[in-house]
Amino acid sequence: MNHTWHTKAACQGLDAEIFYPATDDDADAAEAKAICGLCTVREACLEFALNVREKDGIWGGATERERRRLIRQRRRTA
């Protein structure tokens, strides 16, 4: 799997705690989602998290709950 997108991520060098909020609440995830919203590799990041079934953190601007929802939607349309 190609991970070169990671070197271009907007989160590089930022405090990881931003992307691992205490709850899955949108308010706690707001800062991470704002950073992800400006990231040029957001889609690759999200796809990575979906493919490996990442359970924690904000990836590609999506919380764990949002990623589970996306996986369910993809299964239904497949």
C-alpha positions, -999 to +999 in steps of 0.1 A: +000+000+000+014+034-010+017+058+020+035+087+003+004+108+008+012+109+045+042+132+040+019+158+024-007+157+052-017+189+069-015+172+102+023+166+099+041+180+129+009+189+148+000+175+182-015+141+177-040+147+206-059+170+182-068+140+161-076+117+190-102+136+210-116+122+242-150+115+227-165+109+193-185+142+197-184+166+168-174+195+191-143+176+203-135+167+167-140+202+153-103+213+153-091+181+136-119+183+110-110+219+103-074+209+096-085+179+075-108+202+055-078+221+042-056+191+036-047+181+000-045+144+008-077+141+029-093+116+005-062+093+005-061+095+043-098+086+046-095+057+022-065+044+042-085+045+074-115+028+058-093+001+042-075-008+075-106-003+096-089+023+118-109+024+150-095+055+167-090+091+158-100+115+131-088+103+097-096+122+065-119+144+084-141+116+096-146+102+131-148+065+139-186+067+138-186+084+104-162+059+090-184+030+102-213+047+085-193+050+052-183+014+053-220+003+058-231+025+030-205+011+006-215-025+015-251-017+007-243-002-027-218-029-037 
